[in-house]
Amino acid sequence: MTLNLYIARRFLWTVVRVFLIFFAILMLIDVIEQLRRFSDADVGLARAAQLSLMSVPETLYRILPLILIMGAIANFLGLARSSELVVVRAAGRSGLRFLMTPLLVAVALGLLTIALFNPLVAATSKAYDAQRSALSKGGGSVLSVADTGLWLRQGSDGGQTVIQAARSNVDGTELFDATFLGFDENGLPATRIEAEHAKLASSAWELTGTKTWDLKSPNPELSAILAAGPITLPSDLTAESIRDSFGTPSAIAFWDLPGYIDDLERAGFSARAYRLWFQMELAQPLLMAAMVLVAAGFTMRHVRFGGTGRMVLYALLAGFGIYFLRNFAQALGNSGQIPVMLAAWSPPVAAVMMSLGLLLHLEDG
């Protein structure tokens, strides 16, 4: 038990040190980038550091598997150079049994990552997007998905228009059972249009089955107009701006993803990317364990055998290869070329199988 606690503490501390090193490097790079990006807004060093604190966690979260494999390599090399691995084997403990403690720590880190770090990253990403929009004097997201359907916002010289629809097509350019609520330049409700169907054409919505209320008239219901044919409503929205408003799945906290997926599908949008991201998050602990096994397969050997630098290089190349394979499978899953479950789970499962095969060959082969 004492040996297990020592190994776990040493492994965890090594991973934490590598994490802090990457955090410091990314902070330095990002602060410089924020100063350059918002130079016109007179952003100072303190404000740039604040913005970096909100943007860097997302980058760290994406490269966590690489941070873990580097920490595992450093840990196993340290144990080998101090001959502690030789002592452990001499005490009758096999290499595979020795690996159980680092594996359990890696799985625990994976669980903590998706349970705690993921919601933190989602919150900081949203805060950073809001701050960036304010500094660049740009509007926020034009689209929001909720239990009541989807909501859009568009602007013009005459004021803003809020659009609510029960459902839509995949890219949000066709709305069904839609309501267009127009506001004047003073922010007061001016018109309300209900349409059975709305289609986004060139710089305008084409509405059919409409009923229009003038909310500034003494009795809007009596003055309501039921259109016999289609009408057009000017719009500054495009299919690209609607698509970009979805953001990335990583901006949604892990615990909120199931509900968000249901809302998307209820509104008529495709939730494939969000389903894939949810499954990839569930597979995160397995991926963390795979990275530890890969590092152990190449570096858990005595330094007197020589070739340590070459083995470290092989371990890093294998880790980056798994990371690339995971991203490649994600791209295939997002495009629908392979099933979601296969895209999310096949890279970590394959990495575990291959690294276990290497370890069994070295230990018992």
C-alpha positions in Angstrom: 0.0 0.0 0.0 2.8 2.4 0.9 4.5 1.6 -2.5 1.3 2.3 -4.4 0.8 5.6 -2.6 4.4 6.6 -3.4 4.0 5.7 -7.1 0.7 7.5 -7.3 2.0 10.7 -5.6 5.1 10.8 -7.8 3.1 10.2 -11.0 0.5 12.8 -10.2 3.1 15.4 -9.2 5.0 14.8 -12.5 1.8 15.3 -14.5 1.0 18.5 -12.6 4.4 19.9 -13.2 4.1 19.3 -17.0 0.6 20.8 -16.9 1.9 24.0 -15.2 4.8 24.3 -17.6 2.4 24.1 -20.6 0.1 26.6 -18.8 2.9 29.1 -18.4 4.0 28.8 -22.0 0.5 29.1 -23.4 -0.3 32.0 -21.2 2.8 33.9 -22.4 2.0 33.2 -26.1 -1.7 34.1 -25.6 -1.1 37.3 -23.7 1.1 38.5 -26.7 -1.7 37.5 -29.1 -4.3 39.3 -27.1 -2.2 42.5 -27.1 -1.8 42.3 -30.8 -5.4 41.4 -31.6 -7.0 44.2 -29.5 -4.3 46.8 -30.0 -7.0 49.2 -31.4 -9.1 48.8 -28.2 -6.1 50.0 -26.0 -6.0 46.7 -24.1 -3.3 46.7 -21.4 -1.2 43.9 -20.0 -3.6 43.2 -17.1 -6.7 43.0 -19.4 -4.7 40.8 -21.9 -3.8 38.5 -19.0 -7.4 38.3 -18.0 -8.5 37.4 -21.5 -5.8 34.8 -21.7 -7.0 33.2 -18.4 -10.3 32.7 -20.1 -9.0 31.4 -23.4 -6.0 29.2 -22.4 -8.1 26.6 -20.5 -9.8 25.5 -23.8 -6.4 24.9 -25.4 -5.1 23.1 -22.4 -8.2 20.9 -22.4 -7.6 19.9 -26.0 -4.0 18.8 -25.4 -4.5 17.1 -22.1 -3.8 13.6 -23.6 -0.4 14.9 -24.9 0.4 16.5 -21.5 -0.4 13.2 -19.8 1.9 11.2 -22.0 4.7 13.6 -21.5 4.2 13.5 -17.7 4.1 9.6 -17.9 7.3 9.6 -19.9 9.1 11.9 -17.4 7.8 9.8 -14.5 9.0 6.4 -15.9 12.4 7.8 -17.0 12.9 9.2 -13.5 12.1 5.9 -11.9 14.4 4.1 -14.3 17.3 6.4 -13.8 17.0 6.2 -10.0 16.9 2.3 -10.3 13.6 2.3 -8.5 12.1 0.1 -11.2 14.9 -2.4 -10.6 14.1 -2.4 -6.9 10.4 -2.9 -7.5 11.0 -5.8 -9.9 13.5 -7.3 -7.4 10.8 -7.2 -4.7 8.7 -9.5 -6.8 6.3 -7.1 -8.4 5.9 -7.4 -12.2 5.9 -4.5 -14.6 2.2 -4.9 -15.4 1.2 -5.0 -11.7 3.4 -1.9 -11.1 1.4 -0.1 -13.9 -1.9 -0.5 -12.2 -1.3 2.5 -9.9 -0.5 5.0 -12.7 -3.4 3.6 -14.7 -5.8 4.2 -11.9 -4.5 7.7 -11.4 -4.9 8.4 -15.1 -8.5 7.1 -15.2 -9.2 9.2 -12.1 -7.7 12.3 -13.8 -9.9 11.5 -16.9 -13.0 11.4 -14.7 -12.2 14.6 -12.9 -11.5 16.2 -16.3 -14.9 15.6 -17.7 -16.7 16.2 -14.4 -15.0 19.4 -13.3 -12.5 20.7 -15.8 -14.9 20.4 -18.7 -17.6 22.7 -17.2 -14.9 25.2 -16.2 -13.6 25.3 -19.8 -17.1 25.7 -21.2 -17.7 28.7 -18.8 -14.4 30.4 -19.5 -14.9 29.9 -23.3 -18.3 31.6 -23.2 -16.9 34.4 -21.0 -14.0 34.9 -23.5 -16.3 35.0 -26.5 -18.5 37.7 -24.7 -15.4 39.8 -23.9 -14.0 39.4 -27.4 -17.3 40.5 -28.9 -17.5 43.5 -26.7 -13.9 44.6 -27.4 -14.3 44.1 -31.2 -17.6 45.9 -31.1 -19.2 42.9 -32.8 -22.6 41.3 -32.0 -22.9 38.1 -30.1 -24.4 34.9 -31.3 -27.4 35.3 -33.5 -28.8 32.0 -32.7 -29.9 30.2 -29.5 -31.6 26.9 -29.0 -33.9 26.2 -26.1 -36.9 24.1 -25.1 -39.2 26.4 -26.9 -37.5 26.0 -30.2 -34.8 28.1 -31.7 -34.3 31.9 -31.5 -32.6 34.2 -34.0 -31.8 37.9 -33.9 -31.2 40.2 -36.8 -30.5 43.9 -37.1 -31.2 46.7 -39.5 -31.1 50.5 -39.5 -34.7 50.5 -38.3 -34.1 48.3 -35.3 -33.8 44.7 -34.2 -35.9 41.7 -35.0 -36.2 38.7 -32.8 -37.3 35.4 -34.5 -38.7 32.4 -32.8 -39.5 29.1 -34.6 -40.8 25.8 -33.4 -38.4 23.9 -35.7 -36.2 24.4 -38.8 -34.2 22.6 -41.4 -30.6 21.4 -40.7 -28.8 24.7 -41.5 -31.5 27.1 -40.0 -32.4 28.7 -43.4 -36.0 27.4 -43.3 -38.3 28.0 -40.3 -41.6 26.5 -39.5 -44.3 28.1 -37.2 -42.1 31.2 -36.9 -42.8 34.5 -35.1 -40.9 37.7 -36.1 -41.1 40.4 -33.4 -39.7 43.7 -34.7 -38.4 46.5 -32.4 -37.9 50.1 -33.4 -34.8 52.2 -32.8 -35.9 52.9 -29.3 -36.1 49.3 -28.4 -40.0 49.2 -28.3 -42.0 46.4 -29.9 -43.3 47.7 -33.3 -44.6 44.7 -35.3 -45.3 41.1 -35.0 -45.5 38.6 -37.9 -46.5 35.0 -37.5 -45.7 32.7 -40.5 -46.3 29.1 -41.2 -43.1 28.9 -43.2 -40.1 31.2 -43.7 -37.2 30.7 -46.0 -34.0 32.7 -46.0 -33.2 34.0 -49.6 -30.9 36.7 -50.7 -30.9 39.4 -48.0 -34.6 38.6 -47.1 -36.9 36.1 -45.5 -39.7 34.8 -47.8 -42.7 34.3 -45.6 -45.9 32.3 -46.4 -49.1 31.9 -44.4 -48.5 35.1 -42.5 -50.5 37.3 -40.1 -49.1 40.8 -39.2 -49.9 42.9 -36.2 -49.0 46.6 -35.8 -48.2 46.8 -32.1 -48.2 50.6 -32.1 -51.9 50.8 -33.2 -54.6 51.3 -30.5 -56.0 47.9 -31.1 -53.4 45.6 -32.8 -55.9 42.7 -33.2 -58.4 44.7 -35.1 -55.8 46.1 -37.5 -54.1 42.7 -38.0 -53.5 41.8 -41.7 -53.8 38.2 -43.0 -51.7 38.1 -46.2 -53.1 36.2 -49.1 -49.7 35.4 -50.6 -46.1 35.4 -49.7 -44.3 38.5 -48.3 -40.6 39.4 -47.9 -38.9 40.7 -44.9 -35.4 42.2 -45.2 -32.6 40.4 -43.3 -28.9 40.8 -42.7 -28.6 37.1 -41.9 -26.9 34.5 -44.1 -26.6 30.8 -43.9 -23.0 31.1 -42.9 -23.7 33.5 -40.0 -26.4 31.1 -38.7 -24.1 28.1 -39.0 -21.2 29.9 -37.3 -23.5 30.9 -34.4 -23.6 27.3 -33.2 -20.1 27.6 -32.0 -18.2 24.5 -30.9 -19.4 21.5 -28.8 -16.7 22.2 -26.3 -18.5 25.4 -25.4 -21.3 23.3 -23.8 -20.6 21.8 -20.4 -20.5 18.0 -20.3 -23.5 17.8 -17.9 -25.6 20.1 -20.2 -24.8 18.2 -23.4 -27.7 15.6 -23.3 -30.3 18.4 -22.9 -28.7 20.6 -25.5 -28.7 17.6 -28.0 -32.4 17.0 -27.4 -33.1 20.7 -27.9 -31.2 20.7 -31.2 -33.0 17.7 -32.6 -36.3 19.0 -31.4 -35.6 22.3 -33.3 -34.8 20.3 -36.4 -31.0 20.7 -36.4 -28.4 17.9 -36.7 -26.8 17.1 -33.4 -24.2 14.7 -34.8 -21.2 16.8 -33.8 -22.5 17.2 -30.2 -23.3 13.5 -29.9 -19.8 12.7 -31.1 -18.2 15.2 -28.6 -20.3 13.7 -25.8 -19.1 10.2 -26.6 -15.5 11.4 -26.9 -15.7 12.9 -23.5 -17.0 9.6 -22.1 -14.0 7.9 -23.7 -11.5 10.4 -22.2 -10.5 8.2 -19.2 -9.8 5.3 -21.5 -7.7 7.6 -23.7 -5.8 8.8 -20.6 -5.0 5.2 -19.7 -3.9 4.5 -23.2 -1.4 7.3 -23.1 0.1 5.9 -19.9 0.4 2.4 -21.4 2.1 3.9 -24.5 4.6 5.8 -22.4 5.3 2.7 -20.3 5.8 0.4 -23.3 8.7 2.6 -24.6 10.3 4.0 -21.5 9.7 1.5 -18.6 13.1 -0.1 -19.1 16.5 0.2 -17.4 18.7 3.0 -18.7 21.7 0.7 -19.0 20.1 -0.9 -22.0 20.9 2.3 -23.9 18.8 4.1 -26.6 16.8 6.1 -24.1 16.5 9.1 -26.3 15.3 7.0 -29.2 12.7 5.3 -27.0 11.4 8.7 -25.8 11.1 9.8 -29.3 9.2 6.7 -30.3 6.8 7.2 -27.3 6.2 10.8 -28.3 5.6 9.9 -31.9 3.1 7.2 -30.8 1.3 9.6 -28.5 1.0 12.2 -31.3 -0.1 9.5 -33.7 -2.9 8.5 -31.3 -3.9 12.2 -30.9 -3.9 12.7 -34.7 -5.9 9.5 -35.2 -8.5 10.7 -32.6 -8.9 14.0 -34.4 -9.1 12.3 -37.8 -11.8 10.0 -36.5 -13.6 13.0 -35.1 -13.6 14.7 -38.5 -14.9 11.5 -40.2 -17.6 11.2 -37.5 -18.7 14.8 -37.9 -19.0 14.4 -41.6 -21.1 11.2 -41.2 -18.6 8.9 -43.0 -18.3 6.6 -39.9 -20.7 6.0 -37.0 -20.5 8.2 -33.9 -19.6 5.4 -31.5 -16.9 4.1 -33.8 -15.3 7.5 -34.2 -15.3 8.2 -30.5 -14.2 4.9 -29.1 -12.0 3.2 -31.7 -8.9 5.4 -31.3 -8.5 4.9 -27.5 -9.5 1.2 -27.7 -7.0 0.6 -30.5 -4.3 2.5 -28.5 -4.9 0.4 -25.4 -4.8 -2.9 -27.4 -1.5 -2.0 -29.2 0.2 -0.7 -26.1 -0.9 -3.8 -24.1 0.5 -6.0 -26.8 3.9 -4.2 -26.6 4.0 -4.4 -22.8 3.1 -8.1 -22.8 5.9 -8.7 -25.4 8.5 -6.8 -23.3 7.4 -8.3 -20.0 6.7 -11.9 -20.9 7.8 -12.2 -24.5 
